[in-house]
């Protein structure tokens, strides 16, 4: 079991951001995390990656409690936050080397950087500073830093937000390619994205988990994701 979320709740004062959320993600799955704005998706992803602590409950990555071993857990996770924070004044290769050294990649760092540049299609822009890149290429850099240490688990928060159709297609292909070897949990508002690349969908609404099913089961039921969202909002 790559990811196990057990009875997670999160409070900000009297406001409940997450209410007793539990689910498991198997090794090798690509799972879409869906829900309206304010449902708690980003909060949950920050808890899974160890950036914030839950008010109640536990998260396990490959059987390890994230609160008990936060440093070792981060070695196993690649994380692309929604706002994709990057060091804008760095060159692409310089930034990836910086991230690689944070993860203590030593002898094979140069070859790993070349591998990731190729995988993420950054070759044409590798001589530019990050602030000179298009948003699509900045998302590629964000994915590259999430992949540089070859993590077993990828957590991607709105990876195609604000991109044009061609850029969305490219990023989806990158995620699908990575998903052949890794466990991926991604949040998105684009239902077609989930239908295109995900094996399963988890839906959060008003801080609670309201649906957890495979895409195959949803298709066999005769419903679409749009139908399910319409039912939740009615």
Order of alpha helices (4+ residues) and beta strands (2+ residues): beta-beta-beta-alpha-beta-beta-alpha-beta-alpha-alpha-alpha-beta-alpha-beta-alpha-beta-beta-alpha-alpha
